[in-house]
Amino acid sequence: MRTSRFLLASVAVAVWAVVTTQAADRKKLEADVAAAIKAFQKADSGLKATFEKAAGYAVFPNVGKGGFVLGGAHGNGLVYEQGKLIGTASLTQVTVGAQVGGQEFAEVIFFEDPATLERFKESQLR
């Protein structure tokens, strides 16, 4: 009986720790996305209109890329439809060839029409 209570308490603490960490990660991602959008619009004032008229967009504020012959890139981002947050997305890339080094960058993908956004949401864009 005592062992099962201890086990239950341990599981509860572990779940709480995961949920708390995920919430903090999500808040940081949201802040990073907001900063990236501001930076995009500051670099090109015409992008403000593009954000407003797009059917949707995905913003990846911190994409890390690196390689030495074999390379890769990965980043997490947020997806918006008509300016409203609808979910998360991840970006992954693998490359082979002459390459050395690494970099970090931000990326935005605009969806001109609802059909293209739907294909993205269904993971059908390649």
C-alpha positions as MATLAB code, in Angstrom:
seq = 'MRTSRFLLASVAVAVWAVVTTQAADRKKLEADVAAAIKAFQKADSGLKATFEKAAGYAVFPNVGKGGFVLGGAHGNGLVYEQGKLIGTASLTQVTVGAQVGGQEFAEVIFFEDPATLERFKESQLR';
ca = [
       0.000    0.000    0.000;
       2.776    2.393    0.942;
       4.737    1.540   -2.222;
       1.759    2.225   -4.471;
       1.223    5.649   -2.841;
       4.880    6.478   -3.335;
       4.685    5.358   -6.964;
       1.526    7.402   -7.551;
       3.111   10.477   -5.962;
       6.241   10.023   -8.101;
       4.190    9.793  -11.281;
       2.208   12.905  -10.308;
       5.430   14.885   -9.711;
       6.876   13.705  -13.042;
       3.728   14.700  -14.947;
       3.678   18.091  -13.223;
       7.341   18.670  -14.167;
       6.706   17.817  -17.824;
       3.602   20.017  -18.047;
       5.379   22.946  -16.363;
       8.377   22.636  -18.701;
       6.157   22.430  -21.784;
       4.238   25.540  -20.711;
       7.491   27.475  -20.224;
       8.805   26.266  -23.589;
       5.554   27.329  -25.286;
       5.704   30.825  -23.748;
       9.315   31.227  -24.912;
       8.374   30.033  -28.408;
       5.481   32.516  -28.530;
       7.807   35.351  -27.466;
      10.445   34.298  -30.019;
       7.823   34.164  -32.805;
       6.539   37.652  -31.921;
      10.109   38.986  -31.999;
      10.791   37.272  -35.338;
       7.634   38.756  -36.899;
       8.700   42.215  -35.711;
      12.190   41.694  -37.160;
      10.779   40.514  -40.513;
       8.493   43.544  -40.712;
      11.290   45.909  -39.695;
      13.572   44.493  -42.391;
      10.839   44.769  -45.052;
       7.896   47.056  -44.333;
       5.926   45.439  -47.182;
       5.707   42.202  -45.192;
       3.129   43.732  -42.840;
       0.569   43.635  -45.664;
       1.631   40.097  -46.572;
       1.024   38.911  -43.006;
      -2.398   40.578  -43.038;
      -3.635   39.211  -46.376;
      -2.160   35.694  -46.210;
      -4.577   32.832  -45.586;
      -2.048   31.709  -43.002;
       1.617   31.544  -42.118;
       4.113   29.503  -40.144;
       6.944   31.225  -38.274;
      10.081   29.366  -37.202;
      12.068   31.852  -35.086;
      15.137   29.735  -34.286;
      16.171   27.266  -36.972;
      19.573   25.766  -36.270;
      21.562   24.399  -39.195;
      24.938   22.722  -39.225;
      27.013   20.137  -40.935;
      30.276   18.541  -41.859;
      29.631   16.594  -45.087;
      26.383   15.328  -43.518;
      24.226   18.175  -42.278;
      20.873   18.986  -40.863;
      18.558   21.708  -39.676;
      15.707   21.802  -37.192;
      13.382   24.362  -35.720;
      10.014   24.656  -34.018;
       7.421   27.248  -34.844;
       3.832   28.389  -34.634;
       1.153   28.288  -37.317;
      -1.446   31.018  -37.803;
      -4.657   31.078  -39.824;
      -6.105   34.507  -40.600;
      -3.763   35.949  -37.945;
      -4.960   33.567  -35.191;
      -2.701   30.942  -33.628;
      -3.878   27.435  -34.586;
      -0.965   25.181  -33.644;
       2.683   24.270  -33.743;
       4.942   22.910  -36.461;
       8.482   21.651  -36.770;
      10.933   22.038  -39.612;
      13.568   19.375  -40.282;
      16.126   19.116  -43.072;
      18.914   16.631  -43.840;
      21.624   17.352  -46.405;
      24.609   15.500  -47.835;
      27.490   17.109  -49.690;
      30.281   19.612  -49.364;
      29.474   21.648  -46.257;
      31.170   22.771  -43.083;
      29.802   25.053  -40.381;
      26.593   26.094  -38.794;
      24.129   28.932  -38.551;
      20.889   29.967  -36.955;
      18.124   31.785  -38.791;
      14.420   32.594  -38.706;
      11.988   31.546  -41.421;
       8.411   32.401  -42.328;
       6.212   30.479  -44.765;
       3.164   32.278  -46.153;
       0.098   30.425  -47.440;
      -1.658   32.422  -50.159;
      -4.906   30.470  -50.079;
      -6.858   28.299  -47.626;
      -6.310   25.129  -49.732;
      -2.520   25.391  -49.397;
      -2.819   25.992  -45.659;
      -5.027   22.896  -45.384;
      -2.416   20.813  -47.238;
       0.232   22.074  -44.790;
      -1.980   21.221  -41.787;
      -2.382   17.705  -43.190;
       1.414   17.388  -43.682;
       0.997   17.085  -47.429;
       3.407   19.852  -48.485;
       6.783   18.676  -49.703;
];
